[in-house]
Amino acid sequence: MFVYLSFMLISYIGINSKKISNGTILGSSTLFFILTNLGVWLMGYPLTLAGLISCYTLAIPFFVNTIIGDLFLFI
């Protein structure tokens, strides 16, 4: 559900963006990272601040690879 929600929001950003720039690419990657990891936290981690921090901290390597892949695709 969180992945599809992020896809819909990213599509909305892309449709309403006049030009695809590095800012829209980074914003879309960040939106995907935040929403999907929120879903992971809600469904698989303790619902505490420590669980939230742990979830996002462990996801940082995937976020770096996502940004590199997205920027490489549009260069």
Backbone as CSV, one residue per row, in Angstrom:
resi,resn,N_x,N_y,N_z,CA_x,CA_y,CA_z,C_x,C_y,C_z
1,MET,0.811,-1.183,0.000,0.000,0.000,0.000,0.871,1.270,0.000
2,PHE,1.936,1.255,0.776,2.796,2.430,0.866,3.592,2.650,-0.414
3,VAL,3.977,1.566,-1.058,4.699,1.680,-2.332,3.786,2.280,-3.398
4,TYR,2.555,1.785,-3.474,1.621,2.313,-4.466,1.269,3.769,-4.190
5,LEU,1.122,4.125,-2.924,0.856,5.519,-2.568,2.008,6.416,-3.003
6,SER,3.240,5.956,-2.767,4.387,6.764,-3.184,4.463,6.860,-4.704
7,PHE,4.143,5.779,-5.428,4.118,5.844,-6.894,3.091,6.855,-7.385
8,MET,1.918,6.876,-6.743,0.889,7.839,-7.151,1.340,9.276,-6.897
9,LEU,1.955,9.517,-5.752,2.423,10.875,-5.450,3.577,11.291,-6.367
10,ILE,4.472,10.378,-6.664,5.578,10.682,-7.576,5.042,10.947,-8.979
11,SER,4.049,10.186,-9.402,3.421,10.437,-10.710,2.769,11.806,-10.742
12,TYR,2.105,12.175,-9.648,1.485,13.491,-9.555,2.533,14.596,-9.673
13,ILE,3.652,14.412,-9.003,4.744,15.389,-9.090,5.259,15.477,-10.525
14,GLY,5.438,14.336,-11.163,5.933,14.318,-12.535,4.979,14.953,-13.526
15,ILE,3.698,14.724,-13.348,2.706,15.312,-14.251,2.653,16.826,-14.090
16,ASN,2.752,17.302,-12.857,2.643,18.739,-12.603,3.971,19.484,-12.709
17,SER,5.038,18.769,-12.912,6.341,19.411,-13.065,6.526,19.843,-14.516
18,LYS,6.941,21.079,-14.702,7.149,21.575,-16.062,8.398,20.965,-16.696
19,LYS,9.394,20.673,-15.866,10.650,20.125,-16.363,11.218,19.178,-15.305
20,ILE,11.718,18.048,-15.744,12.357,17.128,-14.812,13.763,17.634,-14.538
21,SER,14.038,17.895,-13.271,15.349,18.397,-12.869,15.904,17.501,-11.770
22,ASN,17.122,17.786,-11.372,17.724,17.022,-10.281,16.919,17.170,-8.996
23,GLY,16.305,18.341,-8.805,15.491,18.559,-7.613,14.259,17.674,-7.573
24,THR,13.582,17.525,-8.712,12.409,16.656,-8.737,12.806,15.186,-8.589
25,ILE,13.945,14.828,-9.129,14.423,13.449,-8.990,14.764,13.153,-7.532
26,LEU,15.510,14.054,-6.893,15.863,13.850,-5.487,14.628,13.898,-4.594
27,GLY,13.699,14.784,-4.911,12.465,14.862,-4.141,11.639,13.590,-4.256
28,SER,11.564,13.055,-5.454,10.822,11.811,-5.664,11.482,10.643,-4.944
29,SER,12.796,10.577,-4.998,13.521,9.514,-4.289,13.317,9.631,-2.782
30,THR,13.357,10.849,-2.280,13.170,11.079,-0.849,11.746,10.736,-0.423
31,LEU,10.775,11.111,-1.230,9.385,10.780,-0.935,9.188,9.268,-0.877
32,PHE,9.751,8.560,-1.843,9.659,7.102,-1.857,10.311,6.508,-0.613
33,PHE,11.490,7.014,-0.249,12.214,6.532,0.929,11.392,6.734,2.198
34,ILE,10.841,7.923,2.361,10.093,8.236,3.580,8.821,7.395,3.691
35,LEU,8.046,7.335,2.623,6.769,6.622,2.696,6.930,5.113,2.825
36,THR,7.817,4.541,2.037,7.952,3.088,2.087,8.559,2.629,3.412
37,ASN,9.499,3.379,3.932,10.078,2.983,5.211,9.135,3.265,6.376
38,LEU,8.234,4.219,6.218,7.185,4.406,7.217,6.315,3.151,7.272
39,GLY,5.989,2.607,6.109,5.223,1.364,6.062,5.966,0.201,6.682
40,VAL,7.265,0.111,6.423,8.070,-0.959,7.017,8.073,-0.813,8.535
41,TRP,8.213,0.413,9.011,8.217,0.638,10.458,6.867,0.259,11.079
42,LEU,5.781,0.666,10.432,4.454,0.380,10.982,4.128,-1.103,10.998
43,MET,4.683,-1.862,10.061,4.313,-3.271,9.943,5.354,-4.251,10.477
44,GLY,6.570,-3.774,10.782,7.571,-4.751,11.154,8.520,-4.360,12.261
45,TYR,8.401,-3.169,12.788,9.293,-2.709,13.844,8.460,-2.326,15.060
46,PRO,9.086,-2.277,16.227,8.351,-1.776,17.393,7.907,-0.326,17.147
47,LEU,6.708,-0.024,17.535,6.151,1.308,17.293,6.607,2.281,18.371
48,THR,7.931,2.435,18.433,8.558,3.366,19.363,9.491,4.272,18.577
49,LEU,9.964,5.306,19.224,10.923,6.200,18.572,12.204,5.439,18.222
50,ALA,12.632,4.555,19.095,13.825,3.745,18.814,13.611,2.843,17.600
51,GLY,12.415,2.281,17.479,12.101,1.452,16.314,12.089,2.261,15.033
52,LEU,11.544,3.480,15.088,11.525,4.365,13.921,12.934,4.739,13.491
53,ILE,13.749,5.117,14.442,15.137,5.487,14.141,15.894,4.289,13.569
54,SER,15.697,3.132,14.154,16.359,1.924,13.665,15.937,1.600,12.238
55,CYS,14.644,1.712,11.960,14.126,1.414,10.622,14.748,2.315,9.569
56,TYR,14.747,3.611,9.817,15.295,4.547,8.836,16.815,4.463,8.752
57,THR,17.473,4.190,9.861,18.931,4.068,9.841,19.372,2.866,9.013
58,LEU,18.688,1.754,9.191,19.050,0.554,8.427,18.713,0.671,6.944
59,ALA,17.856,1.614,6.586,17.459,1.787,5.187,18.343,2.774,4.429
60,ILE,19.232,3.479,5.107,20.067,4.498,4.454,20.888,3.936,3.300
61,PRO,21.527,2.759,3.416,22.280,2.251,2.256,21.416,2.046,1.013
62,PHE,20.181,1.639,1.195,19.279,1.463,0.063,18.900,2.819,-0.539
63,PHE,18.772,3.820,0.309,18.437,5.168,-0.154,19.564,5.739,-1.010
64,VAL,20.800,5.521,-0.589,21.952,5.994,-1.365,21.958,5.335,-2.743
65,ASN,21.725,4.040,-2.787,21.691,3.340,-4.074,20.525,3.812,-4.939
66,THR,19.404,4.128,-4.328,18.254,4.639,-5.073,18.583,5.975,-5.717
67,ILE,19.189,6.865,-4.960,19.535,8.182,-5.505,20.543,8.050,-6.640
68,ILE,21.555,7.240,-6.437,22.566,7.046,-7.488,21.915,6.469,-8.738
69,GLY,21.048,5.478,-8.591,20.371,4.885,-9.741,19.456,5.864,-10.450
70,ASP,18.707,6.658,-9.690,17.789,7.620,-10.297,18.542,8.714,-11.040
71,LEU,19.601,9.223,-10.444,20.373,10.273,-11.109,21.103,9.735,-12.323
72,PHE,21.603,8.509,-12.254,22.304,7.908,-13.387,21.358,7.699,-14.559
73,LEU,20.122,7.365,-14.274,19.137,7.117,-15.316,18.831,8.397,-16.123
74,PHE,18.840,9.545,-15.466,18.455,10.777,-16.118,19.621,11.644,-16.573
75,ILE,20.823,11.155,-16.449,21.983,11.941,-16.901,22.200,11.712,-18.382
